[in-house]
């Protein structure tokens, strides 16, 4: 009996020591520079947004906050670095909807974002647009679908590359509308938009940020937006969901920490990120990018990512999409 009680006391003291250590770590956070891993090349919209956020967090924490670009495997290389980092809040991940698609695109992914990463918040998302070349004689989704079925071989739609949001939006469109489409992958948003403007492709699903300048110049025409809500930048453009209920796809951003990061640290990171989103620099960038702000709780962001993994996984499997 005495030995049993002694073991219980030891366990209680050990648990108390861990609790005190975690609490102390949270109070001292951050104790050194914070690294935000951005799993894509420098210079893109996601990279710029991560750097604007890093600057705001640096001011809030009084510690250096660096953005570390670790591109490769559609964002999986950088995500794995964070998934296997110490869960102390000093190594974080800022990524896009690619992380949800990669679960299905890369069957041997060495980590699972649902298990190995902890969502802090979803700062926002950028809707995609169903756009066509001005010569395409349609103004509605229904007319576009009808035209595709009458066109020998179907209509060509360009994307930023296999497995990207612009590709999966087209695959979802084909599955939900029955449109006859042929996928033409390009290496990035710029060449995909150039192909659309040059008439190499009849249609595409670029992000609002990529398409906006060309819409204003009448070089492409917007038919619909791919999210359930209309875009604040293009409020006159109808949603595909209003015609095909359940159609909802966008390029979103999520901020992650490694799994097992103490709740107090996640709460602090969440609070400071929401404050950063209210800064004029962040608001201005989000507006320029055509992004819809979200600012979800960690639980909401985790549930959102889990749903996206399932939704995009079904599209990828049904369309037979392979990683490039």
C-alpha positions as CSV (number, residue, x, y, z in Angstrom):
1,X,0.0,0.0,0.0
2,X,2.8,2.4,0.9
3,X,4.6,1.7,-2.3
4,X,1.4,2.3,-4.3
5,X,0.8,5.6,-2.6
6,X,4.5,6.6,-3.2
7,X,4.1,5.9,-6.9
8,X,0.9,8.0,-7.0
9,X,2.8,10.9,-5.3
10,X,5.6,10.6,-7.8
11,X,3.2,10.7,-10.7
12,X,1.4,13.7,-9.3
13,X,4.7,15.5,-8.7
14,X,5.9,14.7,-12.2
15,X,2.6,16.0,-13.7
16,X,2.9,19.1,-11.6
17,X,6.4,19.7,-12.8
18,X,5.4,19.4,-16.5
19,X,2.5,21.8,-15.9
20,X,4.8,24.3,-14.2
21,X,7.4,24.0,-17.0
22,X,4.8,24.5,-19.8
23,X,3.3,27.5,-18.0
24,X,6.7,29.0,-17.5
25,X,7.6,28.4,-21.2
26,X,4.4,30.1,-22.2
27,X,5.0,33.1,-20.0
28,X,8.6,33.5,-21.4
29,X,7.5,33.0,-25.0
30,X,9.1,34.1,-27.2
31,X,12.5,33.7,-25.7
32,X,14.4,33.9,-29.0
33,X,13.8,34.6,-32.7
34,X,10.7,33.1,-34.3
35,X,11.0,31.4,-37.7
36,X,8.0,31.3,-40.0
37,X,8.6,28.7,-42.7
38,X,7.0,29.6,-46.0
39,X,7.0,26.5,-48.2
40,X,7.1,28.4,-51.4
41,X,9.6,30.5,-53.4
42,X,10.1,34.2,-52.4
43,X,8.2,36.9,-54.3
44,X,4.7,35.6,-54.6
45,X,1.6,36.9,-52.9
46,X,1.7,34.3,-50.1
47,X,5.4,35.2,-49.4
48,X,4.6,38.9,-49.3
49,X,1.6,38.3,-46.9
50,X,3.8,36.2,-44.6
51,X,6.4,38.9,-44.5
52,X,3.8,41.6,-43.6
53,X,2.6,39.4,-40.8
54,X,6.1,38.7,-39.6
55,X,6.8,42.4,-39.3
56,X,3.7,42.9,-37.2
57,X,4.5,40.0,-35.0
58,X,8.1,41.2,-34.6
59,X,6.8,44.5,-33.3
60,X,4.3,42.8,-30.9
61,X,6.8,40.2,-29.5
62,X,9.9,42.4,-29.4
63,X,11.8,39.5,-31.0
64,X,13.1,38.9,-34.5
65,X,10.6,37.1,-36.7
66,X,12.1,35.7,-39.9
67,X,10.4,34.2,-43.0
68,X,12.3,31.2,-44.2
69,X,11.4,30.1,-47.8
70,X,11.6,26.3,-48.1
71,X,10.0,25.5,-51.5
72,X,9.6,22.0,-52.9
73,X,7.1,19.2,-53.4
74,X,4.1,21.6,-53.6
75,X,4.8,23.0,-50.2
76,X,5.4,19.7,-48.4
77,X,9.1,20.1,-47.7
78,X,8.6,23.2,-45.6
79,X,5.5,21.8,-43.9
80,X,7.5,18.7,-42.9
81,X,10.2,20.9,-41.3
82,X,7.6,22.5,-39.0
83,X,5.7,19.3,-38.3
84,X,9.0,17.8,-37.0
85,X,10.2,20.9,-35.1
86,X,10.1,21.4,-31.3
87,X,6.6,22.4,-30.2
88,X,7.6,25.6,-28.5
89,X,6.2,28.3,-30.8
90,X,9.5,29.4,-32.3
91,X,9.1,27.5,-35.6
92,X,5.8,28.1,-37.4
93,X,4.3,27.4,-40.8
94,X,2.4,29.8,-43.1
95,X,1.0,28.0,-46.0
96,X,-1.9,27.7,-48.4
97,X,-4.6,25.2,-49.5
98,X,-1.8,23.2,-51.1
99,X,-1.3,21.5,-47.7
100,X,-4.9,20.0,-47.9
101,X,-4.5,18.8,-51.5
102,X,-1.0,17.3,-50.8
103,X,-2.5,14.8,-48.4
104,X,-4.0,13.0,-51.5
105,X,-1.5,14.1,-54.1
106,X,1.4,12.6,-52.1
107,X,0.2,9.3,-50.7
108,X,3.6,8.8,-48.9
109,X,3.6,12.2,-47.3
110,X,5.8,11.9,-44.2
111,X,3.5,13.8,-42.0
112,X,-0.3,14.4,-41.6
113,X,-1.4,18.0,-41.1
114,X,-4.3,16.9,-39.0
115,X,-2.0,15.0,-36.6
116,X,1.3,16.7,-36.7
117,X,0.4,20.4,-37.0
118,X,-1.8,22.6,-34.9
119,X,-3.8,25.3,-36.7
120,X,-3.5,28.8,-35.1
121,X,-5.9,30.6,-37.5
122,X,-7.0,31.0,-41.1
123,X,-6.2,34.7,-41.9
124,X,-8.1,34.7,-45.1
125,X,-8.8,33.2,-48.6
126,X,-8.6,34.4,-52.2
127,X,-11.6,33.4,-54.4
128,X,-10.9,32.0,-57.8
129,X,-12.7,33.3,-60.9
130,X,-14.2,31.4,-63.8
131,X,-12.8,33.5,-66.6
132,X,-13.0,33.3,-70.4
133,X,-11.2,34.8,-73.4
134,X,-13.3,37.8,-74.7
135,X,-13.8,35.9,-78.0
136,X,-15.7,33.1,-76.3
137,X,-19.4,33.9,-77.1
138,X,-20.9,33.3,-73.7
139,X,-21.9,35.4,-70.7
140,X,-23.3,32.8,-68.3
141,X,-22.2,29.6,-66.8
142,X,-25.0,27.7,-68.5
143,X,-24.1,29.0,-71.9
144,X,-20.4,28.0,-71.3
145,X,-21.3,24.5,-70.3
146,X,-23.5,24.2,-73.4
147,X,-20.8,25.5,-75.6
148,X,-18.2,23.1,-74.2
149,X,-20.5,20.1,-75.0
150,X,-21.0,21.4,-78.6
151,X,-17.3,22.0,-79.1
152,X,-15.4,19.1,-80.6
153,X,-13.0,17.8,-78.0
154,X,-14.3,20.3,-75.5
155,X,-12.9,23.6,-74.3
156,X,-9.4,24.1,-73.1
157,X,-8.9,25.4,-69.6
158,X,-5.5,26.5,-68.4
159,X,-4.1,26.2,-64.9
160,X,-1.1,27.2,-62.8
161,X,0.0,23.6,-62.8
162,X,-1.3,20.1,-62.0
163,X,-2.8,19.9,-58.5
164,X,-3.0,23.7,-58.0
165,X,-6.2,25.4,-56.9
166,X,-6.7,26.7,-60.4
167,X,-6.6,23.1,-61.7
168,X,-8.8,21.6,-58.9
169,X,-11.4,24.4,-59.5
170,X,-11.6,23.3,-63.1
171,X,-11.8,19.6,-62.2
172,X,-14.6,20.4,-59.7
173,X,-16.4,22.5,-62.3
174,X,-16.2,19.6,-64.8
175,X,-17.5,17.1,-62.2
176,X,-20.4,19.3,-60.9
177,X,-21.6,20.7,-64.3
178,X,-20.8,18.0,-66.8
179,X,-18.8,20.4,-68.9
180,X,-16.5,19.0,-71.6
181,X,-13.1,20.4,-70.7
182,X,-9.4,19.7,-71.5
183,X,-6.9,20.6,-68.9
184,X,-3.8,22.5,-70.1
185,X,-1.2,23.0,-67.2
186,X,1.3,25.9,-67.2
187,X,4.1,26.6,-64.8
188,X,2.6,29.4,-62.7
189,X,-0.1,32.0,-62.7
190,X,1.6,34.4,-65.2
191,X,2.0,31.9,-68.1
192,X,-1.5,30.6,-67.5
193,X,-3.0,34.1,-67.7
194,X,-0.9,34.9,-70.8
195,X,-2.2,31.8,-72.5
196,X,-5.8,32.8,-71.7
197,X,-5.3,36.3,-73.0
198,X,-3.5,35.0,-76.1
199,X,-6.3,32.6,-76.9
200,X,-4.3,29.4,-76.3
201,X,-7.0,28.4,-73.8
202,X,-10.6,29.4,-73.8
203,X,-11.1,29.6,-70.0
204,X,-9.2,29.5,-66.7
205,X,-9.8,29.7,-62.9
206,X,-7.2,32.3,-61.7
207,X,-7.3,33.9,-58.3
208,X,-9.0,37.3,-58.1
209,X,-5.6,38.9,-57.5
210,X,-4.2,37.4,-60.8
211,X,-7.2,38.2,-62.9
212,X,-8.2,41.7,-61.7
213,X,-5.8,43.8,-63.8
214,X,-6.8,41.9,-67.0
215,X,-10.5,42.2,-66.2
216,X,-10.1,45.9,-65.9
217,X,-8.3,46.0,-69.3
218,X,-11.0,43.9,-70.9
219,X,-8.5,41.2,-71.8
220,X,-10.5,38.5,-70.1
221,X,-14.1,38.2,-68.9
222,X,-15.3,37.0,-65.5
223,X,-18.3,34.6,-65.6
224,X,-18.5,33.5,-61.9
225,X,-16.7,33.3,-58.6
226,X,-15.8,29.9,-57.1
227,X,-16.6,30.7,-53.4
228,X,-20.0,30.6,-51.7
229,X,-19.9,34.4,-51.1
230,X,-19.4,37.0,-53.8
231,X,-16.0,38.7,-54.0
232,X,-15.8,42.1,-52.3
233,X,-13.6,43.1,-55.2
234,X,-16.1,42.0,-57.9
235,X,-19.5,42.0,-56.2
236,X,-21.3,42.0,-59.5
237,X,-20.0,38.5,-60.4
238,X,-22.3,35.7,-59.4
239,X,-21.2,32.6,-57.4
240,X,-21.1,29.1,-58.9
241,X,-22.7,27.9,-55.6
242,X,-25.8,29.8,-56.5
243,X,-26.1,27.7,-59.6
244,X,-24.5,24.4,-58.4
245,X,-25.0,24.2,-54.6
246,X,-21.9,23.1,-52.8
247,X,-19.4,24.6,-55.2
248,X,-16.8,26.2,-53.0
249,X,-13.1,26.3,-53.7
250,X,-10.4,29.0,-53.0
251,X,-6.8,29.5,-52.3
252,X,-6.7,30.0,-48.6
253,X,-4.0,30.7,-46.0
254,X,-3.5,29.0,-42.6
255,X,-1.0,29.7,-39.9
256,X,0.3,26.5,-38.1
257,X,2.4,25.5,-35.1
258,X,3.8,22.0,-34.5
259,X,1.4,19.6,-32.7
260,X,1.8,19.6,-28.9
261,X,2.6,23.3,-28.8
262,X,1.3,24.6,-25.4
263,X,-2.2,26.0,-25.5
264,X,-1.0,29.3,-23.9
265,X,1.5,29.8,-26.7
266,X,-1.1,29.1,-29.4
267,X,-3.5,31.5,-27.7
268,X,-0.9,34.2,-27.7
269,X,0.0,33.6,-31.3
270,X,-3.7,33.6,-32.3
271,X,-4.3,36.9,-30.4
272,X,-1.4,38.7,-31.9
273,X,-2.2,37.4,-35.4
274,X,-5.7,38.8,-35.2
275,X,-4.3,42.1,-34.0
276,X,-1.9,42.1,-37.0
277,X,-4.8,41.6,-39.3
278,X,-6.3,44.9,-38.2
279,X,-3.1,46.8,-39.0
280,X,-3.5,49.1,-42.1
281,X,-0.6,47.3,-43.9
282,X,-2.3,43.9,-43.6
283,X,-5.7,45.3,-44.5
284,X,-4.3,47.1,-47.5
285,X,-2.5,44.0,-48.8
286,X,-5.5,41.8,-48.3
287,X,-7.6,44.2,-50.3
288,X,-5.1,44.5,-53.1
289,X,-4.9,40.7,-53.3
290,X,-8.7,40.4,-53.4
291,X,-8.5,38.3,-50.2
292,X,-11.5,37.8,-47.9
293,X,-10.4,38.1,-44.2
294,X,-11.4,35.2,-41.9
295,X,-9.5,35.3,-38.6
296,X,-10.9,32.0,-37.3
297,X,-10.2,30.3,-33.9
298,X,-7.7,27.4,-33.7
299,X,-10.6,24.9,-33.5
300,X,-12.4,26.5,-36.4
301,X,-9.2,26.5,-38.5
302,X,-8.4,22.9,-37.7
303,X,-12.0,21.8,-38.6
304,X,-11.8,23.8,-41.9
305,X,-8.5,22.2,-42.9
306,X,-9.9,18.7,-42.2
307,X,-13.0,19.4,-44.3
308,X,-10.8,20.8,-47.2
309,X,-8.6,17.6,-47.1
310,X,-11.8,15.5,-47.6
311,X,-13.3,17.8,-50.3
312,X,-10.1,18.3,-52.3
313,X,-9.2,14.6,-51.9
314,X,-12.5,13.5,-53.5
315,X,-11.9,15.9,-56.5
316,X,-8.4,14.7,-56.9
317,X,-9.3,11.0,-56.9
318,X,-12.3,11.5,-59.1
319,X,-10.3,13.5,-61.7
320,X,-7.2,11.3,-61.4
321,X,-5.0,14.3,-60.7
322,X,-1.3,13.4,-60.1
323,X,1.4,15.5,-58.5
324,X,3.8,17.0,-61.0
